[in-house]
Amino acid sequence: MTYDVTAIRSQFPALADGAAHFDGPGGSQVPSAVGAAMAAVLTSGISNRGTVTRAEQRAEDVVREARAAFGDFIGTDPRGVVLGRSMTALTYDLSRAMAKTWRPGDEVVVTRLDHDANIRPWVQAAEAVGATVRWLDFDPETGELDSLEPLLTDRTRVVAVTAASNLIGTMPDVRAMTDLARGAGTLSYVDGVHYAAHALVDRNALGADVFVCSPYKFLGPHCGVLAADPELLESLHPDKLLPSSDVVPERFELGTLPYEALAGATAAVDFLAGIGADDGLGRRAALAAAWTSIEEHEDRLRDRIEAGLVDLGATVYSRAARRTPTLLASIAGHESAAVRQHLAEADINAPAGSFYALEASRRIGLGDDGALRIGVAPYTDDQDVDRLLAALATL
């Protein structure tokens, strides 16, 4: 199918102000359909979920539709879809629930490639019970993770790994790691926040026992989604209020859910599916077609940007064999914060920093300051790239 980026851009009101957005890895812009879905819920008669009044039924429908949408989006059983405030909050909640069964001497594995949201909750949960943290390192030259196998023992309780680095874009071989984890009798917890913004998610193909993502990275509002087999969730018992439901997945959903955000997240999934050719095959098939087109478009623009950065003498830190259209770069003689400001003056949004990937930034020698991050999104076009490279050339 032909990727019509002009038609796609026309559905994003934020782009009308003329700015070029390369800040998608921190949060994407949203199409009109997402805002409309959120407004419709906020202005409708709605209440706490139930089955008696229309307001209760409307809330129930919003939640049911969100679970179904993310069942299709993640390739998972909707009965195992947990909805929450953010990926960080969901990870903290699940890590604490899992740690209830850990003992001193048990072990957890985290990687230096990950966002801190898939590191610190596990480190702190381990510290609270006297468990040991084992660190999986990566090659700072290539961005590729080291081998997981030497770190696994019969005391390993969870392997937390990213499906894509939000800092340098590396997409590790997740399936190889989840197979090793399963072979060692342990669980895998896969951070798909950055991955889900650039590739079709298939939880079963990834082998992830738990997969988490955040809709605001892929054209939706701020919220978090966690997916696992219902049977696994049944075995975990988070702290919760006494009157709240103890059924799965509701037992993990603390407080009243943000119905308007869930409606917006569902609309984002439907928008992405609309990019693909449905042909009556359903939303999952449409999403698969859409991501094929989106990846081709985004990778082409990434290659253009990378070539332009190299021509300008920039150092590019994103060199893994498989990676997202996200580039981390620094330009000799220029502080990254100053480069960011220079771009902002040209109405180009490209932030600088370590973006909560502190361990990764330190590992590649950038300390806590990081560098300039340039991210491509489905609405990025060649004119945006032209503007970016031209502005960088005037430094």
Salt bridges, closest charged atoms under 4 A:
ASP23 OD1 - HIS21 ND1 3.21
GLU60 OE2 - ARG49 NH2 3.18
ASP61 OD1 - ARG64 NH2 3.05
GLU65 OE2 - ARG64 NH2 3.98
ASP72 OD2 - ARG283 NE 2.85
ASP77 OD2 - ARG79 NH2 2.57
ASP106 OD1 - ARG155 NH2 2.82
ASP106 OD1 - ARG157 NH2 3.19
GLU107 OE1 - ARG134 NE 2.95
ASP116 OD1 - ARG120 NH2 2.67
ASP137 OD1 - ARG363 NE 2.71
GLU141 OE1 - ARG319 NH2 3.96
ASP179 OD1 - ARG175 NE 2.79
ASP202 OD2 - ARG284 NH2 3.83
ASP209 OD1 - ARG182 NH2 3.14
ASP229 OD1 - ARG203 NH2 2.48
GLU234 OE1 - ARG251 NH2 3.24
ASP239 OD1 - LYS100 NZ 2.73
ASP246 OD1 - ARG251 NE 3.52
GLU250 OE2 - ARG49 NH2 3.14
GLU250 OE2 - ARG67 NH2 3.54
GLU253 OE2 - ARG67 NH1 2.68
ASP270 OD1 - ARG283 NH1 2.86
GLU298 OE1 - HIS198 ND1 2.87
ASP299 OD1 - ARG302 NH1 3.61
ASP303 OD1 - ARG302 NH2 3.27
GLU306 OE1 - ARG323 NH2 2.80
GLU359 OE1 - ARG112 NH1 2.95
GLU359 OE2 - ARG120 NH2 3.17
ASP368 OD1 - ARG362 NE 2.62
ASP381 OD2 - ARG9 NE 3.35
ASP382 OD2 - ARG300 NH2 2.80
ASP382 OD1 - ARG304 NH1 2.85
ASP384 OD2 - ARG9 NH1 3.01
ASP386 OD1 - ARG304 NH2 2.65
